[in-house]
Amino acid sequence: MSRGLFFWVTFFVLWLLALQRATGHALKVESLQLRGTTFQPGPVNASTIMFHVCLTTLLCVILIVIVYENPAVLWFGGPSVLATIVQGAMILPYRGFSQAARTRRISPYWITEQWPLALLGLSTSAAGFVWYFLSTNAYPLLLVGYSAFFLYAFAFYFEHSNGIRITPTTFQYVRSFPRLRAYVHRRPRSKELGLTIRRRRRGIYKLRIREPHQSDIELTASLSSRQRLTLELEEYFIRTDQA
């Protein structure tokens, strides 16, 4: 038991250090593609706080279950899972979709910018498999389930909390989760706004948004064929004043 406890403490400390480094990468507001674009700090991001608190608590509960081989402890992780799901549901009403107002919203492809956190989630799953083969029970496989939940929750939060919104009068770029504060770049848009879409691989596109006298903005997004066609049509309608 003492050996298992040592592995538990070591794993948890390493995971927290990796989470801190990965989140530090995410806290950079301006990347090379956004140089010259000014973001104004907004309110504290509740989604970030909820994600880190709930997922860290859930991992702690799972590690206790593995070390002491007591599945009943999993009930203590229920509130963390429920809170993460509820917070995700609260994000949806603020996505900014409005067909009547001809609002276009483009979500970034999360792996492009946040690959350290994707790698952290996959590493947790790999650790669960290794721990399973080195032990005599299947409890470490709970880390595989945790990894899947971690990656899904992060991808959902990221793609629904960040992105670009374009209306006939406004251009807005929001960079929020997993940052501790929301950062917003907002400016009036002109009819000369142009959108270039280039396919990188299936379902993944590189977008370049340009306006006269403004810095170009590049964004990698995950789009279906229908979404791409909708973006091109809306850009045409807005540019030709048919919105």
C-alpha positions, 0 to 999 in steps of 0.5 A, spaced: 500 500 500 505 504 501 508 503 494 501 504 491 501 511 495 508 513 493 506 512 485 499 516 487 503 522 490 508 522 484 503 521 478 498 527 481 504 531 482 507 530 475 500 531 472 499 538 476 506 540 473 504 538 466 497 541 467 500 548 469 505 548 463 500 546 458 495 551 461 501 556 461 501 555 453 494 557 453 494 563 457 498 567 451 493 571 448 497 573 442 500 568 437 504 569 431 498 569 427 495 575 431 501 580 432 498 587 432 491 585 434 489 588 440 485 584 445 481 587 451 481 583 458 474 582 460 471 578 466 474 572 469 472 566 466 468 561 470 469 555 465 476 555 466 475 555 474 470 550 473 474 546 469 480 546 473 477 545 479 472 539 477 477 535 473 483 536 478 478 533 484 475 528 479 483 525 478 484 525 485 478 521 487 480 516 481 487 515 484 484 514 491 480 509 488 486 505 484 490 506 490 485 503 495 481 499 490 475 501 493 470 503 487 465 506 492 469 512 493 467 514 485 461 517 488 465 523 491 467 524 483 460 525 481 459 532 483 465 534 479 462 530 473 455 533 474 458 540 475 462 540 468 456 538 464 452 543 467 457 548 466 458 546 459 450 546 458 450 553 460 455 555 455 451 554 449 446 559 450 452 564 449 454 561 442 452 567 438 448 564 433 443 568 430 440 566 423 435 572 423 441 577 424 446 573 419 451 572 424 457 568 423 461 564 428 467 560 427 470 556 432 478 554 432 480 547 431 482 546 439 488 541 437 492 546 433 493 551 439 492 547 445 496 540 443 500 540 450 493 539 453 491 534 448 498 531 449 496 531 457 490 527 456 493 522 452 499 521 457 494 520 462 490 514 458 497 511 457 499 511 464 492 508 466 494 502 461 501 502 463 499 501 471 494 496 469 499 491 466 504 492 472 498 491 477 494 485 478 487 489 478 483 493 472 482 499 477 488 503 473 483 503 467 479 508 470 484 513 468 483 511 460 475 513 462 478 520 465 482 521 459 476 521 454 472 525 459 478 530 460 479 531 452 472 531 450 470 536 456 476 541 454 475 540 446 467 542 448 469 548 452 474 550 447 470 550 441 464 553 444 468 559 448 473 561 443 472 564 436 470 569 431 463 572 430 461 576 424 455 581 423 454 586 418 456 591 422 461 588 427 467 583 427 469 580 434 474 575 436 474 572 443 479 568 446 477 565 453 477 558 455 482 556 458 484 563 460 483 565 467 480 571 463 476 573 457 480 577 452 476 580 446 478 584 440 472 588 437 471 593 431 466 595 426 467 591 420 467 594 413 464 591 406 471 589 404 472 584 409 474 578 405 475 570 407 479 566 404 478 558 406 484 553 404 483 546 406 489 543 410 486 536 410 479 533 411 475 537 415 480 542 417 481 548 414 485 554 414 482 561 414 484 568 413 480 574 414 482 580 411 480 588 412 483 594 409 487 597 414 487 592 419 491 586 421 490 579 417 487 574 422 489 567 421 485 561 424 485 553 423 477 551 424 474 544 423 468 545 418 464 540 414 463 541 407 456 544 408 459 549 413 464 551 408 459 553 403 455 557 408 461 561 410 462 563 403 455 564 401 454 569 408 461 572 406 458 574 399 451 576 402 454 581 407 460 583 402 454 585 397 450 588 402 444 583 401 444 581 409 
